[in-house]
Amino acid sequence: MSRRGQKFWLVAGVATSVSLISLVAQAQVKVENVLAYKPMQADVDYDIPTAEEIPNCKLEVERGDKGSGWVLYNPQGQILRRFMDTNGDRGVDEFRYYKHGLEVYRDLDTDGNNEIDQSRWLTTAGTRWGIDKNEDRKIESWKIISAEEATREAILAIVNKDEARLAAVLLNANDVKELGLQGDAAAKLANRVKEAGEKFKAVSTQSKGIQPTTKWVRFDCSMLMPSLIPADPSKTKTDLLVYENVMAIIETGGETGFVQIGEMVRVGDAWKLTQVPSPLDGTNLEVAEGGILIQPSLHGAAGMAEGLSPKLKQLLDQLGELDAKAPQAQSTVEDITRYNVARAQLLSSLAEEVPSEEEKINWQRTRLEGIAAATQMKTFPNGLDELLKTEQALRQSKSESTLLSFAVFQRILAQYNSELEKATPADRAKIMDVWFKSLEGFVTEFPKAEEAADAMLHLAVTHEFNGSTPEANAWYTKLVTAYPQSPAALRARGALRRIELKGKPLQLAGKGLTGGAIDVASYRGRVVLVIFWATWCTPCTEDLPQIQQLYQTYQREGFEVLGVNLDGQGAPIQQYIQNYKVQWPHIHEEGALESKPAVDFGVISLPTMFLVDRNGVVVSSSTSVEELKKTVPELIKAK
């Protein structure tokens, strides 16, 4: 609905000299008139009263410092709409929409022409702030958008074959200039910008994995947090905040899929993709070019060719040419394999040619990581042999220990994942045993390596998944003792806290999903089930009907449920709660699986459920639905 000619007046035929306030006072503006206004953007989840509720809704005048407007409440007194004149020109220029009493969306007319030119998603709806300069209901650019939401926009653009929508979250020539990018990085990114149109057409028309029914599920990345790349004369005039190896997880017809997003960079307050996303469609795979921004810098080069040896310059040129022709969405496994092999060979040559030891290590790490990843995707022939060959060569040359430990760890991970994928059920136990021994050997050989803490965490988590709690406990304890300052130790401490919870008071508090704070201590006197969950967790959804039945049966007798949601930004949490009619409250902190509640209890799988008695003492820190059916009635009776 266009706002032109309707923005100020909600009743046709009213003289323009009459004020809005007097119209409301005279009851000429009706609830139905206000409800006729809809958000300019389609993907907004907000409260809409039922036909039965509308007659009991209440419309009130509200006066601000510079203007006035009206506020609509539902029969329970919860706010539904707030339409305001914020600049005193007697025209409504701000349209606010609410969900569960929280503002989730706002349309803005910032130039006073009765047309919406900006749209904002707020609180539980995310962080987006879009600019619709043409006032045609389509966002041309984003003033604010998170990395998670940017990947969602990219997926929706492909689903709807909307190239302009993708362009709004894709790095453009102006962004390259604003970031102060220069040299090889600027040239490569500029080339991607030029090719974006053709690549988008290929992806949107040829992808088998993305269909009209495809839904974005969540953001995923191998990096726990973005990297800050400092200003460098050879690359950028400003500091850069970058994510690498980003993936979007999607769902189509109940089947989970993956889309390579690659490298992302923040421009102002908006995160941008640096390339067109590539769905992983069976044999048609694309290797994300990635690493243009996160690349080793050459010592003393300062972006000047004259500072490089002729051979080194030739190798860098060859690498740039190869990456410019990287496999695309329609590429075959054979094409990708050839690319991976050629790239590994060039990286090996670069590692030999660069002058400093630090540069040699950086190029070798990039090569080893690429081979390991490609081996697991079955796009590097004899990849394990190549990793082992490199490892042996490093041992023989007595190379720097950090590179050797990195090579060994990459080989162990690739070997385990590759063998586990092709193993028969009878072979899995043997492979798991080899995996344990390999990790234990790694920790023994490289006790000071940065990967040692991760190896210990792998050992502990795998033991816990297998039901070997004493072994898991032992490894968590070793990790906390040996590497107390490592990120892995934070999760290990939480895991130990969770494993040892039984018989102890539960201390858990956090931000409520719909506002305020929630503390499990306030539930004292009632039996409480705490559920760590996420919208993408299929077992969580499968358990939900039985938990809801327990809740409905025993709530009046003193049984409560408290959810701890571990979704990332942009996830459809409220939509999920509404669709499945979930009635209990939820704690939600930023960070998803790395959020404070998840780390505090070392959560390694979902759902994770704690059962707490009326005295606030944990009865079980790993209960199941079947156990709940038996234990909840017993705890209810034990008053």
N, C-alpha and C positions, 0 to 999 in steps of 0.2 A: 504494500500500500504506500503510495507516495504521500509524503507529508504536505506537499504543496497545496494550499487552500484549505487544509484541514488541521494543520499543526496547532493553531490557536483555538479555533472554534470546533466544538464537538456537536453542535446542533445547527443544522442547516437553517439559513435565513435569519440568523441573529445579527443585529447591527454591529459593525466593527467598533463602534464607540462604547459599547457596553463592556465592562471589565469582566475578566474570568471569575474573579471572586464573587461578584454579584450574581453571575450565572449559577455558580454552585449554590450560593445562598438561596437563590430562587428555585433551586432543584431542577433547573433546565438541563444541567449536565447529569446524565444518568450513569449508573454503574455499567450498563450495557454499552454506553458510548465509550467509556474508558477501556473496557475489555475488547472493543473492536480493534484497538491498536495492537499490532503484533511486532515482534522484533524484526528488524530489517534483514538480519542474517538467519539462515534456516536452522543451523545446528545449535539451538538454545533449548535447554531443559529448564522450564520454569513452571510455577504453579498456575493452574487454570481452574477456577471454581466450577463445580458441577451446576447443571441447570437448577437443581434443587437448592443449592447454596446461594445462588446469585441474589434472590430477593432479600436475603439476610446479610449481604455484604454491606459495608459502611463506607461512604465516601466523605472525606473531610478536607477542608481547606487548610493549607499549611503556608505560613509566611516565613520567608528567609530574610537575610540581611539586605539583599539586593532585589529580590523578587518574591513571587508567590507561586503556588501550584496546588495540586490536590493529591491526596493519598488515599488509596483504596485498601481496605482491610477485609479479611474473610470473616465468617461468622464467629470464629474463635478468637478474633482480635489480632490475627497474624497478618503482617503487611504483605500485600500482593503487588501493588504498583505505586510508584511515586513519580509523577510527571511535574517538572518544575521549570519556571522562568528564573534563570540564575543571574541574568544581567539587567533586570528591571525594564526590559523593552516591551513587556506585556505579551510576550510570545513564548510558548513552551519550547525550550531548546534542549531539555534533558529528559529522556524517557528511561526509567529504571524498572527492571523486572526482578522478581524475587522467587526464591525456592526455600521452603521451610524457614521463612523469615529472614534469609540472607540474600543480599543483592548478588545476583549471578550474571547480570547482563545490563548494559547501558548503551542506548543510542544517543548520539550527540549531533546537534546542528550548531556548528561553531562559527558559521559565517552569516547566520541570520536570514537565510533565503528559504526557510521552511522545507529544507531537504536534509536528510541525514547524511553526514559526510565522515563520521567516525563511529566505530562500534567497539565496545570493550566487554570482555568476559572477566568475571571477578570471583573472588573467594573460591568456592568448590568447583566453579566452572573453568578455572585456569587463570592465565595471566595475559591473554592476548589483547592487544590494542591495535585494531585495524584502521587503515585510512582508505576511504572510498572517495577519492578526489573527484571522480566523474559523477558521483551520486547516482550510480546505476545498480546499487545493491551488491556490487562485487568489490572485494578488497583488492586494491592494487598494490599496497605495501603494508608492512607491519611496523608500527612504532615500538611495540613490545611483543615478543613471542619467545617462549622457552624452546630449548632444543627438542624436548619431547613433543611439544605441540607442533613444531615445524615439521617433524617427521610425519605426524598425523595429517597435516595439511598436504604434504607431498603424496601420501597414499591416496587421500581423497581426490586429489587432482588426477591421478592415474585412473582411479575407478570411474570418475566422471568425464575422463578424456578432456580435461580443462587445462590447457597449456598455460593460460594466464594465471590460474591459481597456483600452479607450480612456480611460475616466474616470480611470484611474490615472496617465495621462501628460497629462491635460488640466487646464489651470488651473481651480481651483474657488474658491468664495467664501472659504474659509479662506486660500487662497494670496493672493488679492487683499488680504486683511486683513494677512497676514504681511509682504507686500512694502511695506505702507504706502501703497498706491495710493490716490489721491483725485481729486476733481474729475471732469473729463470722461473721463479715461482709465479711472478706476475704474468709472464708469457704463457706458461702452461694453463693458468687459470683463465686467462683471456681466451685461449683456444677452446677451453671447455664451454665458455659462455657462447661462443660463436656456433658450436656444434649442438647446443642444448635442444634447439627446435627439432632437428632431425632425430636425435636420440629419443626425445620424448614421444615422437610419433611412432617410432619403432617399438618402444616399450608399451605404450598404451594400446597399440593395435595387435601386437604379436604375443604378449604375455599370456600364458595359460594359467598362471597362478593368481592373477588379479582379475576378478569378475565383477559385474555390477553389484553383487551381494557381498563383496569383500569388506571386512571391517578391520580397522586398525585396532590392535590390542594393546601394544605397549612398545616403548623405546628400550633398546638393549645396546650395551656397549661393553667392550672388553676393558675399557678404562673406568675405574670406579668414580673418577672425577675428571673434569677437563684439565688440560695442560696449558700452562701459560708460557708462550714462546716470547722471550725478550726481544726487544728491537735489535736488529742485526743489519748492518749496512748492505749485506749481500742479499737480503730477503725482504725486510720490512722496516719502515721508519717508526712503527709503533709496536707496543706489546700486543700480542694476539692471544685470545683465549680459544682453544681448539679441542674438539673431540675427534678421535680417530677410530676407525673400524666400527662405525655405528650400524646397527641393524634395526629394522622395524619388524615386529612380529605381527602377523596378520591372521585372520581367520576367514575361511570361505566354506560355507556349507558344513560347519563343524570340524573342518580340517585346518590344522595350524600350518602356516607358511612363513617364509622369511624373505625380506627384501633388503638388499645391501644399500645402505645410505652412504657409507664411506666417511669422508672427512667433513666436519662441520666447523664453522667459525662464527664467532659473535661479532656483529657489526652494530655498534651502539648498544641498544638493549634488545636487539633482534638476532636470533640465531639463524644462520643461513646454511643451506646445503652447498657444497662446492661441485656437485655433479648430479646428473639425472639418476634417480634411484634405479636399481637393477633387481628385479624379482629373481629368486632362485627357482627356476622351473625345470626340475629334472635334469635333462641333458643340456638344456639351454641355460647356461650359467654365465654370469659376468663377474670377473674379478674387479672389485673396486680399485681404482687406481691408487687412491689414498696416499698419504705421506708426502704430498706436495709441500704442505706447510710444516709438518713434523719430519724434517730430513736433517741429517748431519750437515753442519756448516763446514766449509773448507777453510782451514787455517790460513789466515793472511790473504784470502782471495778478495775479500771486500767487494765481491761481485764483479771484479775486473778480470777479463780473460787473460790479460798480460801477466797476471800473477800465477797462472797455471802452466804446468808443463804441457807441451803439445799432446802428449799421449793422454794425460789426465783430461784435458779439454775434449779430446776426441771421445773418450769414454763417457764423459758427462753428456755430450751431444747425442751419443748413441742411446744412452738411457732415456734422455728426453724424447727422442724419436720413437723409441719402443713404447714408452708410456702413453705417448700421443695416439698410438695405434692399439691401445689395450683392448682386450676382448669386450664385446658389447652384449646386450641382452640376447641377441640371436646367435651368439657364438656357440660352437660345439665344444665338447669336452676336449677334443683334439686341439682346437685353436687355443684354448686356455692352457693346456699342458705345454704347448710350444712356447707360449708367452712366459709361463712360470720358469721354464728351464733357461730360456734366453736371459731373463731378468736376473736369475741367480748367478749365471755366468758373468754378466756385466758387474754385478755387485762384488763378486769375488775379485775381479780384475781391479775394480776401484779400491778395494781394501788393500791390495798389493801396491798400488801406485801412489796413494796419498802419503804425505810426508810424516805426519805425526802418529804416535801410537794411539792416541785418543780417537783420531779419525778412523784408523784401521779397525779398532774395536767397534765403533758405531756402525760402520758399513757391514762388518761381519755379523753383528747382531741383527741388522735389518735383513740380511740374507738368510740367516738361520731361522728367524721367525717366519719369513715368507715360505721357506721350504717346509717347515713344520705344519703351517696352516694348510698349504696346498696338499701335503701328504694326507692329512685327515679328510680333505675334500676329494681325494683320489685323482688329483690333477698334477701330480709330480711323479714320474716313473722312478721306482727304486728310491723314493724319498728317504726312507729309513736308512738305507745303505749309505746315502749321501750324508745324512746327519751323523751316522756312526763313523764314516770316513773322516769327516771334519773333526769330530771328537778325538779320534785316534791321532790325527795329525797335530792337534793342539797339545795332546799329552806328550808326544814325542819331542815337540819343539819347546816344551816347558813354557808355554805361553802364559800370559797374564791370567791369574786365577779366576777373575770375574768373568772373562770370556769363556773359559773352560766350563765353569759351573753353569753358565747360561746355556751353552751348547748341550751339556749333559741333561739339564732339566728339560729343554725343548725335545730332545730325543726320547726321554722317558715318557713325557706326556703324549707325543705323537704315536709312540709304539703302543702304549696302553689303549688309546682310543681306537687305533686301527685294528688291533687284534681283538678287542672286545666287540667291535662291530661285526666281524665275520665269524665270531666264535659260536659254536653249538652250545646248547645248555650244559652239556657234559663238560665242556672245556672252560666254562666261565670261572669255576672255582680255582683251577690251575692258573688262569690268567690273573685272577685277583691276588693269588699268592705271590706271583712274580712281581706284580705291581707294588705290593707291600714291601717286598724285599728290595726292590729298586729304590723306592723312596727312603727306606731306612738306610740303605747304603749311601744315598746322596747326602743325607743329613750327617752321616758319620764322616764322609770324605770332605764335605764342604760346610763345616759347622758355622763359618762366618759369612757365607754367601747370602745375598739378599733373598734368594729363592728358597733357602732352608726353612724359613718360617712358613712359606706357602706349602712346602713339602710336608711339614708336620701337620698343617691344617688339613691337607688332603688325606693324610693318614687317619687323623682323628675323625673327620667327617665320614670317610668310607667305613671305618669300624662302627660308627654309630648307626649309619644306614643299615649295616648288616646285623645290627642287634647286639654287637659286642661292646656293651657299655663300659666294662672295666678297662678294656684296651683304649677305647676312645677317651675315657677320663684320664688315663695315663699320658696320652699324647697331648691332650689339651693342657695338662699341667706342665709337661716338658716345654711346650711352646711358650706359655706364659712366663716360665722361669728363665728360659734361654734368650727370648727375644721380647722382653716386656714392652718395648716402645714400638713394635711393629704393628701395622694395621691388622694383621692376622691375629695378634695377641688380644686385641680388643674383642674380636668375635669369640676367641677361645675362652676368655674370661666369662663372657656371657653364656657360652655353652656350659661351662662348669657351674655357673649360677643356676641355670635351668635344670641340669641333671641332678643337682643337690637340693632342689626346691622342696621336695616332699617333706612334710612335717614342719616347714618353716612359714612364717607370715609372708604373704605376697606383697611386695612393694611395686606398684605400677601406677603411673600417672602420665597424663599427656594432654595434648590439645584435642578437644572434641571435634568431630568431623563437621558439625554444624555450628561450631563456636563454643567459647568457654573452655573450661578445663574439666577433665574427668579423673578422679582418683578412686582406685578400687577400694580404698579404705572406707569410702562413703557407703559401701555395700555391706559393711559389718552387720551381722545379724541375719544375713541372707546367704543362701548357697549360690555361688557364682561360677559360671562357665566362661572362661576367657578364651576367645578364638582368634588366633593370628590367621588372616586370610587375605585374598586378593581376587579381583574380578576375573583374572585369567586362570585361576586355580580350579581345574575341573573337579578334583576330589572335594573341594570346598562346596561347590555347587551341588554335587551328588549327595553330600551329607546334610545339606540344608533342610530338606523336608522333614527328616527325622528329628533334627534339633528343634525346628519350629514346633513340631508336635509335642516334644518334651516341654518346651517353653509355654505353650498354650495350656498344657495339662497341669503344670506345677507352679506357674508364676504366682497365682493367688496364695499359694502355700509357702512362698518365700524363695522361689528359684528365679535367678536373673542371668542374663547373658550379656557379655560385654565384648564387642568386636574390636580387634586391633588391625586396621587395614594397612597393608603394605604395598599398595599401588603407587606408581609414579605419577608425576604431574600429567594432567590431560586424560587420565583414565576415566571411564564412564562410571564412577563410583555411585553417584546419586541415581543414575539411570538403573544401575544394577539393583540397588536397594529398593527402588520403586517397582521394578519389574518382578522381583522375587518377594516383594512385600515383607522385607526384613524390618522388624519392629524395634529391635534393641539399639542402644547407642553404640558409637564407635570412636575409638581413639585413632587419630591420623596425624602422623608427623612426616615432614618432608624427608625424602631420601629413599623411599621404597624399601628394598631389601637391605639397604645400608642405613635406614633410619634409626633413630635412637632406640625405640622399643625392640627392633629386630636385632640390633647389635648387643643391647643390654642382656638379652636372653639367648644370644647365639643361635637364632632361628635358622635352621638349615633346610627345612621342608615345610610345605603348607598342605593342609592345615596343621598347625600345632595348637594343642588345646590343654589348658590348665583347668583343673577342677578345685574349687576353694570352698571350705566349709563355712558355717555361720560365724566361726571365730576368726575368719580371715586366714586360716592355715591351709596350705596347699595339700590336697589329698592325692593328686596325681599331676605330673607335669608333662605327661604324654598319653593322655586318655584317648579313647576311641568312642565312636557312637555306640557300639555294642556295650562297652563298659559303662557308658553314661546311663543307658537304659536300666542297668542294675544298680548303679551307685547313687544316682540322683534321688530316687525314691527313698533309699536308706538314709541319706543325709537329711532329707526333708523331715523324716520321722524323728530323727535324733535331735529334738529341740532341747 
